[in-house]
Structure formats: structure tokens, C-alpha cells
Amino acid sequence: MKKTKSKFIKVRCKDCENEQILFDKASSPVSCHICGSKLATPKGGKAEIKGELLEIIE
């Protein structure tokens, strides 16, 4: 079986400290559900994380 290199990550918003789980290869901008700040922006492959990376979920 082929194993994917994509992962889900837990990120904390720098503005309101909300924790959210997102895909590390987000193809569209990801905003915080609470305050609307950008948590990640797409960069072709892996997303650029704007919040604080807390955990990589395997």
C-alpha cells in the first residue's frame, strides 16, 4: 500500500489562541473559525502556516 506524505496539522491562531486542525497542503486560504485571521495560505505544494504549529497528526 502506498503511504501519502500529506498530513493534518493542529495550528493555534496567534490572535485569539483558537486551535484548529487543517490539511498541510491546503489549496485555498484557511481562516480562523473564531476571529477570521489567516491560519494558512496556499503556496503551490505545502501551505504556508501563519499560526503556531502545535502538532502533526499522523
C-alpha positions as CSV (number, residue, x, y, z in Angstrom):
1,M,0.0,0.0,0.0
2,K,1.3,3.5,-0.9
3,K,1.7,5.9,2.0
4,T,0.8,9.5,1.5
5,K,3.1,12.3,2.6
6,S,0.2,14.7,3.3
7,K,-0.8,15.2,6.9
8,F,-3.2,17.1,9.0
9,I,-1.8,19.6,11.4
10,K,-3.1,21.4,14.5
11,V,-2.5,25.1,14.4
12,R,-3.1,27.8,17.1
13,C,-4.3,31.2,16.0
14,K,-1.9,34.0,17.0
15,D,-4.7,36.5,17.6
16,C,-7.3,34.6,19.6
17,E,-5.5,31.3,20.5
18,N,-8.2,29.1,18.9
19,E,-6.8,25.7,18.0
20,Q,-7.8,24.3,14.6
21,I,-7.0,21.2,12.5
22,L,-6.1,21.8,8.9
23,F,-4.6,20.0,5.9
24,D,-0.9,20.7,5.4
25,K,-1.4,21.0,1.6
26,A,-4.3,23.5,1.7
27,S,-5.3,24.6,-1.8
28,S,-7.2,27.7,-0.6
29,P,-6.6,30.2,2.3
30,V,-7.7,28.9,5.7
31,S,-9.1,31.4,8.2
32,C,-9.7,31.0,11.9
33,H,-13.3,30.0,12.7
34,I,-13.4,32.4,15.7
35,C,-11.7,35.7,14.6
36,G,-11.2,35.3,10.9
37,S,-7.3,35.7,10.9
38,K,-5.4,33.8,8.2
39,L,-4.0,30.5,9.5
40,A,-2.6,29.2,6.2
41,T,-2.2,30.3,2.6
42,P,-1.5,28.0,-0.4
43,K,2.0,28.1,-1.8
44,G,1.8,25.5,-4.7
45,G,2.6,22.5,-2.6
46,K,2.5,22.7,1.2
47,A,0.6,25.6,2.7
48,E,2.4,28.4,4.4
49,I,1.4,28.3,8.1
50,K,0.6,31.7,9.6
51,G,-0.4,30.4,13.0
52,E,1.6,28.5,15.6
53,L,2.1,24.8,14.6
54,L,1.2,22.7,17.6
55,E,1.1,19.1,16.4
56,I,1.4,16.9,13.2
57,I,-1.4,14.4,13.2
58,E,-0.3,11.1,11.6
